[in-house]
Amino acid sequence: MRGHADDKTQHPGKPKPGSFPRPVGGSAKLGTFAGVFVPTSLNVLSILMFLRFGFILGQSGVVGMM
């Protein structure tokens, strides 16, 4: 038996299963570098700076840190 012709074609108004609709007027998605690498690097560096500044402040005091 042959299947229906509608089974194999994608309708423009019907989204694929599991996909989310794009917002109207939304910008393009970020790539791997701008969307993953940069935020992860900034997060790691900010945690290191937070821990390091606390250590420096504890060792030298407020006047020595400035």
mmCIF file of the N, C-alpha and C atoms, coordinates in Angstrom:
data_MODEL
# 
_entry.id   MODEL 
# 
loop_
_atom_site.group_PDB 
_atom_site.id 
_atom_site.type_symbol 
_atom_site.label_atom_id 
_atom_site.label_alt_id 
_atom_site.label_comp_id 
_atom_site.label_asym_id 
_atom_site.label_entity_id 
_atom_site.label_seq_id 
_atom_site.pdbx_PDB_ins_code 
_atom_site.Cartn_x 
_atom_site.Cartn_y 
_atom_site.Cartn_z 
_atom_site.occupancy 
_atom_site.B_iso_or_equiv 
_atom_site.pdbx_formal_charge 
_atom_site.auth_seq_id 
_atom_site.auth_comp_id 
_atom_site.auth_asym_id 
_atom_site.auth_atom_id 
_atom_site.pdbx_PDB_model_num 
ATOM 1   N N  . MET A 1 1  ? 0.826  -1.179 0.000  1.00 0.00 ? 1  MET A N  1 
ATOM 2   C CA . MET A 1 1  ? 0.000  0.000  0.000  1.00 0.00 ? 1  MET A CA 1 
ATOM 3   C C  . MET A 1 1  ? 0.867  1.238  0.000  1.00 0.00 ? 1  MET A C  1 
ATOM 4   N N  . ARG A 1 2  ? 0.375  2.226  -0.660 1.00 0.00 ? 2  ARG A N  1 
ATOM 5   C CA . ARG A 1 2  ? 1.100  3.485  -0.704 1.00 0.00 ? 2  ARG A CA 1 
ATOM 6   C C  . ARG A 1 2  ? 0.582  4.419  0.373  1.00 0.00 ? 2  ARG A C  1 
ATOM 7   N N  . GLY A 1 3  ? 1.493  5.153  0.990  1.00 0.00 ? 3  GLY A N  1 
ATOM 8   C CA . GLY A 1 3  ? 1.108  6.101  2.035  1.00 0.00 ? 3  GLY A CA 1 
ATOM 9   C C  . GLY A 1 3  ? 0.554  7.367  1.434  1.00 0.00 ? 3  GLY A C  1 
ATOM 10  N N  . HIS A 1 4  ? 0.054  8.192  2.259  1.00 0.00 ? 4  HIS A N  1 
ATOM 11  C CA . HIS A 1 4  ? -0.468 9.471  1.811  1.00 0.00 ? 4  HIS A CA 1 
ATOM 12  C C  . HIS A 1 4  ? 0.679  10.384 1.425  1.00 0.00 ? 4  HIS A C  1 
ATOM 13  N N  . ALA A 1 5  ? 0.445  11.251 0.482  1.00 0.00 ? 5  ALA A N  1 
ATOM 14  C CA . ALA A 1 5  ? 1.478  12.200 0.051  1.00 0.00 ? 5  ALA A CA 1 
ATOM 15  C C  . ALA A 1 5  ? 1.774  13.216 1.147  1.00 0.00 ? 5  ALA A C  1 
ATOM 16  N N  . ASP A 1 6  ? 0.798  13.473 2.019  1.00 0.00 ? 6  ASP A N  1 
ATOM 17  C CA . ASP A 1 6  ? 1.000  14.468 3.078  1.00 0.00 ? 6  ASP A CA 1 
ATOM 18  C C  . ASP A 1 6  ? 1.944  13.979 4.170  1.00 0.00 ? 6  ASP A C  1 
ATOM 19  N N  . ASP A 1 7  ? 2.198  12.679 4.257  1.00 0.00 ? 7  ASP A N  1 
ATOM 20  C CA . ASP A 1 7  ? 3.041  12.143 5.316  1.00 0.00 ? 7  ASP A CA 1 
ATOM 21  C C  . ASP A 1 7  ? 4.494  12.563 5.187  1.00 0.00 ? 7  ASP A C  1 
ATOM 22  N N  . LYS A 1 8  ? 4.973  12.732 3.965  1.00 0.00 ? 8  LYS A N  1 
ATOM 23  C CA . LYS A 1 8  ? 6.398  12.989 3.749  1.00 0.00 ? 8  LYS A CA 1 
ATOM 24  C C  . LYS A 1 8  ? 6.723  14.457 3.542  1.00 0.00 ? 8  LYS A C  1 
ATOM 25  N N  . THR A 1 9  ? 5.735  15.304 3.336  1.00 0.00 ? 9  THR A N  1 
ATOM 26  C CA . THR A 1 9  ? 5.997  16.719 3.105  1.00 0.00 ? 9  THR A CA 1 
ATOM 27  C C  . THR A 1 9  ? 5.828  17.494 4.400  1.00 0.00 ? 9  THR A C  1 
ATOM 28  N N  . GLN A 1 10 ? 6.625  18.531 4.537  1.00 0.00 ? 10 GLN A N  1 
ATOM 29  C CA . GLN A 1 10 ? 6.530  19.408 5.696  1.00 0.00 ? 10 GLN A CA 1 
ATOM 30  C C  . GLN A 1 10 ? 5.672  20.614 5.328  1.00 0.00 ? 10 GLN A C  1 
ATOM 31  N N  . HIS A 1 11 ? 4.735  20.950 6.151  1.00 0.00 ? 11 HIS A N  1 
ATOM 32  C CA . HIS A 1 11 ? 3.914  22.129 5.930  1.00 0.00 ? 11 HIS A CA 1 
ATOM 33  C C  . HIS A 1 11 ? 4.633  23.320 6.539  1.00 0.00 ? 11 HIS A C  1 
ATOM 34  N N  . PRO A 1 12 ? 4.608  24.475 5.849  1.00 0.00 ? 12 PRO A N  1 
ATOM 35  C CA . PRO A 1 12 ? 5.343  25.632 6.379  1.00 0.00 ? 12 PRO A CA 1 
ATOM 36  C C  . PRO A 1 12 ? 4.820  26.127 7.717  1.00 0.00 ? 12 PRO A C  1 
ATOM 37  N N  . GLY A 1 13 ? 3.534  26.007 7.985  1.00 0.00 ? 13 GLY A N  1 
ATOM 38  C CA . GLY A 1 13 ? 2.986  26.495 9.234  1.00 0.00 ? 13 GLY A CA 1 
ATOM 39  C C  . GLY A 1 13 ? 3.102  25.514 10.375 1.00 0.00 ? 13 GLY A C  1 
ATOM 40  N N  . LYS A 1 14 ? 3.440  24.277 10.082 1.00 0.00 ? 14 LYS A N  1 
ATOM 41  C CA . LYS A 1 14 ? 3.500  23.234 11.112 1.00 0.00 ? 14 LYS A CA 1 
ATOM 42  C C  . LYS A 1 14 ? 4.945  23.016 11.545 1.00 0.00 ? 14 LYS A C  1 
ATOM 43  N N  . PRO A 1 15 ? 5.267  23.264 12.829 1.00 0.00 ? 15 PRO A N  1 
ATOM 44  C CA . PRO A 1 15 ? 6.658  23.069 13.276 1.00 0.00 ? 15 PRO A CA 1 
ATOM 45  C C  . PRO A 1 15 ? 7.014  21.595 13.378 1.00 0.00 ? 15 PRO A C  1 
ATOM 46  N N  . LYS A 1 16 ? 8.295  21.313 13.291 1.00 0.00 ? 16 LYS A N  1 
ATOM 47  C CA . LYS A 1 16 ? 8.771  19.941 13.454 1.00 0.00 ? 16 LYS A CA 1 
ATOM 48  C C  . LYS A 1 16 ? 8.589  19.509 14.904 1.00 0.00 ? 16 LYS A C  1 
ATOM 49  N N  . PRO A 1 17 ? 8.381  18.233 15.142 1.00 0.00 ? 17 PRO A N  1 
ATOM 50  C CA . PRO A 1 17 ? 8.237  17.768 16.527 1.00 0.00 ? 17 PRO A CA 1 
ATOM 51  C C  . PRO A 1 17 ? 9.518  18.017 17.321 1.00 0.00 ? 17 PRO A C  1 
ATOM 52  N N  . GLY A 1 18 ? 9.377  18.576 18.511 1.00 0.00 ? 18 GLY A N  1 
ATOM 53  C CA . GLY A 1 18 ? 10.522 18.827 19.376 1.00 0.00 ? 18 GLY A CA 1 
ATOM 54  C C  . GLY A 1 18 ? 11.193 20.159 19.153 1.00 0.00 ? 18 GLY A C  1 
ATOM 55  N N  . SER A 1 19 ? 10.751 20.941 18.162 1.00 0.00 ? 19 SER A N  1 
ATOM 56  C CA . SER A 1 19 ? 11.380 22.232 17.922 1.00 0.00 ? 19 SER A CA 1 
ATOM 57  C C  . SER A 1 19 ? 10.517 23.337 18.529 1.00 0.00 ? 19 SER A C  1 
ATOM 58  N N  . PHE A 1 20 ? 11.167 24.416 18.920 1.00 0.00 ? 20 PHE A N  1 
ATOM 59  C CA . PHE A 1 20 ? 10.471 25.537 19.511 1.00 0.00 ? 20 PHE A CA 1 
ATOM 60  C C  . PHE A 1 20 ? 10.326 26.632 18.469 1.00 0.00 ? 20 PHE A C  1 
ATOM 61  N N  . PRO A 1 21 ? 9.224  27.347 18.480 1.00 0.00 ? 21 PRO A N  1 
ATOM 62  C CA . PRO A 1 21 ? 9.052  28.423 17.490 1.00 0.00 ? 21 PRO A CA 1 
ATOM 63  C C  . PRO A 1 21 ? 9.984  29.581 17.787 1.00 0.00 ? 21 PRO A C  1 
ATOM 64  N N  . ARG A 1 22 ? 10.463 30.225 16.753 1.00 0.00 ? 22 ARG A N  1 
ATOM 65  C CA . ARG A 1 22 ? 11.328 31.392 16.904 1.00 0.00 ? 22 ARG A CA 1 
ATOM 66  C C  . ARG A 1 22 ? 10.489 32.598 17.249 1.00 0.00 ? 22 ARG A C  1 
ATOM 67  N N  . PRO A 1 23 ? 10.934 33.445 18.161 1.00 0.00 ? 23 PRO A N  1 
ATOM 68  C CA . PRO A 1 23 ? 10.162 34.639 18.469 1.00 0.00 ? 23 PRO A CA 1 
ATOM 69  C C  . PRO A 1 23 ? 10.161 35.604 17.297 1.00 0.00 ? 23 PRO A C  1 
ATOM 70  N N  . VAL A 1 24 ? 9.074  36.333 17.159 1.00 0.00 ? 24 VAL A N  1 
ATOM 71  C CA . VAL A 1 24 ? 8.967  37.299 16.072 1.00 0.00 ? 24 VAL A CA 1 
ATOM 72  C C  . VAL A 1 24 ? 9.916  38.450 16.346 1.00 0.00 ? 24 VAL A C  1 
ATOM 73  N N  . GLY A 1 25 ? 10.749 38.772 15.362 1.00 0.00 ? 25 GLY A N  1 
ATOM 74  C CA . GLY A 1 25 ? 11.703 39.861 15.509 1.00 0.00 ? 25 GLY A CA 1 
ATOM 75  C C  . GLY A 1 25 ? 12.911 39.484 16.343 1.00 0.00 ? 25 GLY A C  1 
ATOM 76  N N  . GLY A 1 26 ? 13.089 38.203 16.655 1.00 0.00 ? 26 GLY A N  1 
ATOM 77  C CA . GLY A 1 26 ? 14.227 37.767 17.456 1.00 0.00 ? 26 GLY A CA 1 
ATOM 78  C C  . GLY A 1 26 ? 15.512 37.763 16.651 1.00 0.00 ? 26 GLY A C  1 
ATOM 79  N N  . SER A 1 27 ? 16.607 37.863 17.332 1.00 0.00 ? 27 SER A N  1 
ATOM 80  C CA . SER A 1 27 ? 17.897 37.859 16.661 1.00 0.00 ? 27 SER A CA 1 
ATOM 81  C C  . SER A 1 27 ? 18.364 36.425 16.449 1.00 0.00 ? 27 SER A C  1 
ATOM 82  N N  . ALA A 1 28 ? 19.423 36.286 15.691 1.00 0.00 ? 28 ALA A N  1 
ATOM 83  C CA . ALA A 1 28 ? 19.975 34.962 15.430 1.00 0.00 ? 28 ALA A CA 1 
ATOM 84  C C  . ALA A 1 28 ? 20.579 34.386 16.708 1.00 0.00 ? 28 ALA A C  1 
ATOM 85  N N  . LYS A 1 29 ? 20.689 33.086 16.754 1.00 0.00 ? 29 LYS A N  1 
ATOM 86  C CA . LYS A 1 29 ? 21.249 32.442 17.942 1.00 0.00 ? 29 LYS A CA 1 
ATOM 87  C C  . LYS A 1 29 ? 22.748 32.702 18.031 1.00 0.00 ? 29 LYS A C  1 
ATOM 88  N N  . LEU A 1 30 ? 23.260 32.615 19.238 1.00 0.00 ? 30 LEU A N  1 
ATOM 89  C CA . LEU A 1 30 ? 24.696 32.775 19.442 1.00 0.00 ? 30 LEU A CA 1 
ATOM 90  C C  . LEU A 1 30 ? 25.407 31.495 19.026 1.00 0.00 ? 30 LEU A C  1 
ATOM 91  N N  . GLY A 1 31 ? 26.627 31.629 18.567 1.00 0.00 ? 31 GLY A N  1 
ATOM 92  C CA . GLY A 1 31 ? 27.398 30.460 18.184 1.00 0.00 ? 31 GLY A CA 1 
ATOM 93  C C  . GLY A 1 31 ? 28.046 29.808 19.392 1.00 0.00 ? 31 GLY A C  1 
ATOM 94  N N  . THR A 1 32 ? 28.905 28.857 19.122 1.00 0.00 ? 32 THR A N  1 
ATOM 95  C CA . THR A 1 32 ? 29.566 28.137 20.198 1.00 0.00 ? 32 THR A CA 1 
ATOM 96  C C  . THR A 1 32 ? 30.500 29.053 20.988 1.00 0.00 ? 32 THR A C  1 
ATOM 97  N N  . PHE A 1 33 ? 31.225 29.910 20.291 1.00 0.00 ? 33 PHE A N  1 
ATOM 98  C CA . PHE A 1 33 ? 32.193 30.763 20.977 1.00 0.00 ? 33 PHE A CA 1 
ATOM 99  C C  . PHE A 1 33 ? 31.491 31.809 21.831 1.00 0.00 ? 33 PHE A C  1 
ATOM 100 N N  . ALA A 1 34 ? 30.563 32.560 21.233 1.00 0.00 ? 34 ALA A N  1 
ATOM 101 C CA . ALA A 1 34 ? 29.904 33.645 21.953 1.00 0.00 ? 34 ALA A CA 1 
ATOM 102 C C  . ALA A 1 34 ? 28.851 33.135 22.927 1.00 0.00 ? 34 ALA A C  1 
ATOM 103 N N  . GLY A 1 35 ? 28.294 31.966 22.683 1.00 0.00 ? 35 GLY A N  1 
ATOM 104 C CA . GLY A 1 35 ? 27.227 31.478 23.524 1.00 0.00 ? 35 GLY A CA 1 
ATOM 105 C C  . GLY A 1 35 ? 27.650 30.529 24.615 1.00 0.00 ? 35 GLY A C  1 
ATOM 106 N N  . VAL A 1 36 ? 28.821 29.883 24.452 1.00 0.00 ? 36 VAL A N  1 
ATOM 107 C CA . VAL A 1 36 ? 29.261 28.892 25.432 1.00 0.00 ? 36 VAL A CA 1 
ATOM 108 C C  . VAL A 1 36 ? 30.616 29.257 26.020 1.00 0.00 ? 36 VAL A C  1 
ATOM 109 N N  . PHE A 1 37 ? 31.590 29.479 25.170 1.00 0.00 ? 37 PHE A N  1 
ATOM 110 C CA . PHE A 1 37 ? 32.967 29.677 25.637 1.00 0.00 ? 37 PHE A CA 1 
ATOM 111 C C  . PHE A 1 37 ? 33.126 30.969 26.438 1.00 0.00 ? 37 PHE A C  1 
ATOM 112 N N  . VAL A 1 38 ? 32.605 32.067 25.933 1.00 0.00 ? 38 VAL A N  1 
ATOM 113 C CA . VAL A 1 38 ? 32.778 33.359 26.603 1.00 0.00 ? 38 VAL A CA 1 
ATOM 114 C C  . VAL A 1 38 ? 32.060 33.392 27.954 1.00 0.00 ? 38 VAL A C  1 
ATOM 115 N N  . PRO A 1 39 ? 30.769 33.007 28.045 1.00 0.00 ? 39 PRO A N  1 
ATOM 116 C CA . PRO A 1 39 ? 30.139 33.036 29.376 1.00 0.00 ? 39 PRO A CA 1 
ATOM 117 C C  . PRO A 1 39 ? 30.790 32.088 30.377 1.00 0.00 ? 39 PRO A C  1 
ATOM 118 N N  . THR A 1 40 ? 31.226 30.922 29.919 1.00 0.00 ? 40 THR A N  1 
ATOM 119 C CA . THR A 1 40 ? 31.881 29.981 30.825 1.00 0.00 ? 40 THR A CA 1 
ATOM 120 C C  . THR A 1 40 ? 33.211 30.532 31.316 1.00 0.00 ? 40 THR A C  1 
ATOM 121 N N  . SER A 1 41 ? 33.982 31.124 30.422 1.00 0.00 ? 41 SER A N  1 
ATOM 122 C CA . SER A 1 41 ? 35.273 31.712 30.819 1.00 0.00 ? 41 SER A CA 1 
ATOM 123 C C  . SER A 1 41 ? 35.068 32.867 31.789 1.00 0.00 ? 41 SER A C  1 
ATOM 124 N N  . LEU A 1 42 ? 34.082 33.716 31.522 1.00 0.00 ? 42 LEU A N  1 
ATOM 125 C CA . LEU A 1 42 ? 33.819 34.833 32.428 1.00 0.00 ? 42 LEU A CA 1 
ATOM 126 C C  . LEU A 1 42 ? 33.379 34.344 33.800 1.00 0.00 ? 42 LEU A C  1 
ATOM 127 N N  . ASN A 1 43 ? 32.600 33.282 33.823 1.00 0.00 ? 43 ASN A N  1 
ATOM 128 C CA . ASN A 1 43 ? 32.164 32.730 35.105 1.00 0.00 ? 43 ASN A CA 1 
ATOM 129 C C  . ASN A 1 43 ? 33.344 32.191 35.904 1.00 0.00 ? 43 ASN A C  1 
ATOM 130 N N  . VAL A 1 44 ? 34.220 31.440 35.268 1.00 0.00 ? 44 VAL A N  1 
ATOM 131 C CA . VAL A 1 44 ? 35.381 30.873 35.961 1.00 0.00 ? 44 VAL A CA 1 
ATOM 132 C C  . VAL A 1 44 ? 36.302 31.985 36.445 1.00 0.00 ? 44 VAL A C  1 
ATOM 133 N N  . LEU A 1 45 ? 36.570 32.969 35.605 1.00 0.00 ? 45 LEU A N  1 
ATOM 134 C CA . LEU A 1 45 ? 37.458 34.059 36.005 1.00 0.00 ? 45 LEU A CA 1 
ATOM 135 C C  . LEU A 1 45 ? 36.860 34.895 37.127 1.00 0.00 ? 45 LEU A C  1 
ATOM 136 N N  . SER A 1 46 ? 35.559 35.107 37.095 1.00 0.00 ? 46 SER A N  1 
ATOM 137 C CA . SER A 1 46 ? 34.951 35.902 38.169 1.00 0.00 ? 46 SER A CA 1 
ATOM 138 C C  . SER A 1 46 ? 34.994 35.158 39.502 1.00 0.00 ? 46 SER A C  1 
ATOM 139 N N  . ILE A 1 47 ? 34.829 33.843 39.478 1.00 0.00 ? 47 ILE A N  1 
ATOM 140 C CA . ILE A 1 47 ? 34.941 33.069 40.714 1.00 0.00 ? 47 ILE A CA 1 
ATOM 141 C C  . ILE A 1 47 ? 36.366 33.123 41.249 1.00 0.00 ? 47 ILE A C  1 
ATOM 142 N N  . LEU A 1 48 ? 37.346 32.990 40.365 1.00 0.00 ? 48 LEU A N  1 
ATOM 143 C CA . LEU A 1 48 ? 38.743 33.068 40.803 1.00 0.00 ? 48 LEU A CA 1 
ATOM 144 C C  . LEU A 1 48 ? 39.071 34.440 41.369 1.00 0.00 ? 48 LEU A C  1 
ATOM 145 N N  . MET A 1 49 ? 38.586 35.506 40.732 1.00 0.00 ? 49 MET A N  1 
ATOM 146 C CA . MET A 1 49 ? 38.844 36.852 41.249 1.00 0.00 ? 49 MET A CA 1 
ATOM 147 C C  . MET A 1 49 ? 38.173 37.054 42.603 1.00 0.00 ? 49 MET A C  1 
ATOM 148 N N  . PHE A 1 50 ? 36.949 36.551 42.757 1.00 0.00 ? 50 PHE A N  1 
ATOM 149 C CA . PHE A 1 50 ? 36.243 36.685 44.024 1.00 0.00 ? 50 PHE A CA 1 
ATOM 150 C C  . PHE A 1 50 ? 37.019 36.002 45.146 1.00 0.00 ? 50 PHE A C  1 
ATOM 151 N N  . LEU A 1 51 ? 37.508 34.799 44.901 1.00 0.00 ? 51 LEU A N  1 
ATOM 152 C CA . LEU A 1 51 ? 38.261 34.078 45.926 1.00 0.00 ? 51 LEU A CA 1 
ATOM 153 C C  . LEU A 1 51 ? 39.618 34.722 46.189 1.00 0.00 ? 51 LEU A C  1 
ATOM 154 N N  . ARG A 1 52 ? 40.284 35.176 45.122 1.00 0.00 ? 52 ARG A N  1 
ATOM 155 C CA . ARG A 1 52 ? 41.620 35.769 45.273 1.00 0.00 ? 52 ARG A CA 1 
ATOM 156 C C  . ARG A 1 52 ? 41.550 37.094 46.012 1.00 0.00 ? 52 ARG A C  1 
ATOM 157 N N  . PHE A 1 53 ? 40.560 37.939 45.715 1.00 0.00 ? 53 PHE A N  1 
ATOM 158 C CA . PHE A 1 53 ? 40.472 39.232 46.383 1.00 0.00 ? 53 PHE A CA 1 
ATOM 159 C C  . PHE A 1 53 ? 40.182 39.064 47.865 1.00 0.00 ? 53 PHE A C  1 
ATOM 160 N N  . GLY A 1 54 ? 39.397 38.076 48.224 1.00 0.00 ? 54 GLY A N  1 
ATOM 161 C CA . GLY A 1 54 ? 39.155 37.808 49.635 1.00 0.00 ? 54 GLY A CA 1 
ATOM 162 C C  . GLY A 1 54 ? 40.422 37.375 50.346 1.00 0.00 ? 54 GLY A C  1 
ATOM 163 N N  . PHE A 1 55 ? 41.229 36.561 49.679 1.00 0.00 ? 55 PHE A N  1 
ATOM 164 C CA . PHE A 1 55 ? 42.493 36.111 50.260 1.00 0.00 ? 55 PHE A CA 1 
ATOM 165 C C  . PHE A 1 55 ? 43.462 37.290 50.424 1.00 0.00 ? 55 PHE A C  1 
ATOM 166 N N  . ILE A 1 56 ? 43.561 38.133 49.399 1.00 0.00 ? 56 ILE A N  1 
ATOM 167 C CA . ILE A 1 56 ? 44.465 39.282 49.463 1.00 0.00 ? 56 ILE A CA 1 
ATOM 168 C C  . ILE A 1 56 ? 44.021 40.257 50.555 1.00 0.00 ? 56 ILE A C  1 
ATOM 169 N N  . LEU A 1 57 ? 42.719 40.474 50.653 1.00 0.00 ? 57 LEU A N  1 
ATOM 170 C CA . LEU A 1 57 ? 42.209 41.375 51.681 1.00 0.00 ? 57 LEU A CA 1 
ATOM 171 C C  . LEU A 1 57 ? 42.483 40.823 53.079 1.00 0.00 ? 57 LEU A C  1 
ATOM 172 N N  . GLY A 1 58 ? 42.347 39.532 53.227 1.00 0.00 ? 58 GLY A N  1 
ATOM 173 C CA . GLY A 1 58 ? 42.618 38.916 54.536 1.00 0.00 ? 58 GLY A CA 1 
ATOM 174 C C  . GLY A 1 58 ? 44.099 38.966 54.901 1.00 0.00 ? 58 GLY A C  1 
ATOM 175 N N  . GLN A 1 59 ? 44.987 38.885 53.925 1.00 0.00 ? 59 GLN A N  1 
ATOM 176 C CA . GLN A 1 59 ? 46.424 38.882 54.206 1.00 0.00 ? 59 GLN A CA 1 
ATOM 177 C C  . GLN A 1 59 ? 46.981 40.288 54.436 1.00 0.00 ? 59 GLN A C  1 
ATOM 178 N N  . SER A 1 60 ? 46.513 41.251 53.663 1.00 0.00 ? 60 SER A N  1 
ATOM 179 C CA . SER A 1 60 ? 47.144 42.581 53.715 1.00 0.00 ? 60 SER A CA 1 
ATOM 180 C C  . SER A 1 60 ? 46.291 43.655 54.373 1.00 0.00 ? 60 SER A C  1 
ATOM 181 N N  . GLY A 1 61 ? 44.997 43.449 54.466 1.00 0.00 ? 61 GLY A N  1 
ATOM 182 C CA . GLY A 1 61 ? 44.137 44.470 55.043 1.00 0.00 ? 61 GLY A CA 1 
ATOM 183 C C  . GLY A 1 61 ? 43.595 45.403 53.980 1.00 0.00 ? 61 GLY A C  1 
ATOM 184 N N  . VAL A 1 62 ? 42.684 46.268 54.373 1.00 0.00 ? 62 VAL A N  1 
ATOM 185 C CA . VAL A 1 62 ? 42.029 47.170 53.409 1.00 0.00 ? 62 VAL A CA 1 
ATOM 186 C C  . VAL A 1 62 ? 43.020 48.168 52.824 1.00 0.00 ? 62 VAL A C  1 
ATOM 187 N N  . VAL A 1 63 ? 43.912 48.733 53.641 1.00 0.00 ? 63 VAL A N  1 
ATOM 188 C CA . VAL A 1 63 ? 44.855 49.737 53.161 1.00 0.00 ? 63 VAL A CA 1 
ATOM 189 C C  . VAL A 1 63 ? 45.864 49.109 52.184 1.00 0.00 ? 63 VAL A C  1 
ATOM 190 N N  . GLY A 1 64 ? 46.299 47.920 52.460 1.00 0.00 ? 64 GLY A N  1 
ATOM 191 C CA . GLY A 1 64 ? 47.268 47.274 51.578 1.00 0.00 ? 64 GLY A CA 1 
ATOM 192 C C  . GLY A 1 64 ? 46.670 46.819 50.263 1.00 0.00 ? 64 GLY A C  1 
ATOM 193 N N  . MET A 1 65 ? 45.381 46.584 50.242 1.00 0.00 ? 65 MET A N  1 
ATOM 194 C CA . MET A 1 65 ? 44.746 46.166 48.994 1.00 0.00 ? 65 MET A CA 1 
ATOM 195 C C  . MET A 1 65 ? 44.517 47.333 48.056 1.00 0.00 ? 65 MET A C  1 
ATOM 196 N N  . MET A 1 66 ? 44.311 48.515 48.583 1.00 0.00 ? 66 MET A N  1 
ATOM 197 C CA . MET A 1 66 ? 44.055 49.676 47.737 1.00 0.00 ? 66 MET A CA 1 
ATOM 198 C C  . MET A 1 66 ? 45.332 50.146 47.163 1.00 0.00 ? 66 MET A C  1 
# 
